[in-house]
């Protein structure tokens, strides 16, 4: 049973989402190394919020863990 919501995303858009997810994840990992608690919290909440937004529209953020390439 559907909830009446559907979304169409192009391959190019998926690539942009993947790139942004990778960038946020990299910034978060870097903030762990830098030992700055404020940077860590900022990047944590940015990444967590991005993941939550993806989940809200029905996209599992784990598909972006290793990046994706658009289909030709």
C-alpha positions in Angstrom: 0.0 0.0 0.0 1.5 3.3 -1.1 1.2 6.6 0.7 0.6 8.5 -2.6 4.0 9.9 -2.7 6.5 9.3 -5.5 9.7 10.9 -6.6 11.6 10.7 -9.9 15.3 11.4 -9.8 17.6 11.5 -12.8 21.0 9.8 -12.8 22.7 13.2 -12.8 20.7 14.2 -9.7 21.6 11.0 -8.0 25.3 11.7 -8.7 24.9 15.2 -7.2 23.3 13.7 -4.1 26.1 11.1 -3.9 28.8 13.8 -4.2 27.2 16.0 -1.5 26.8 13.0 0.8 30.5 12.1 0.2 31.5 15.7 0.9 29.6 15.8 4.2 31.0 12.5 5.3 34.5 13.6 4.5 34.1 16.9 6.4 32.7 14.9 9.3 35.7 12.5 9.3 38.1 15.4 9.0 36.5 17.1 12.0 37.2 13.9 14.1 40.9 14.2 13.3 41.0 18.0 13.9 39.6 17.4 17.5 37.4 20.5 17.3 34.2 19.7 19.2 32.2 22.5 17.6 33.3 21.5 14.0 32.5 17.8 14.9 29.0 18.7 16.1 28.3 20.9 13.1 29.4 18.3 10.6 27.6 15.5 12.6 24.3 17.4 12.5 24.7 18.3 8.8 25.4 14.7 7.9 22.6 13.4 10.1 20.2 15.9 8.7 21.1 15.0 5.2 20.6 11.3 5.9 17.2 12.1 7.5 16.1 14.1 4.5 17.0 11.2 2.2 15.2 8.8 4.5 12.1 11.0 4.5 11.8 10.8 0.7 12.5 7.0 0.8 16.1 6.9 -0.2 18.5 4.7 1.9 21.6 6.8 2.4 23.7 3.6 2.5 23.6 3.4 -1.3 25.8 6.5 -1.3 28.5 5.1 1.0 30.9 4.3 -1.9 29.6 6.9 -4.3 27.6 6.2 -7.4 28.0 6.9 -11.1 25.0 7.9 -13.2 23.8 5.5 -15.8 24.7 6.4 -19.4 
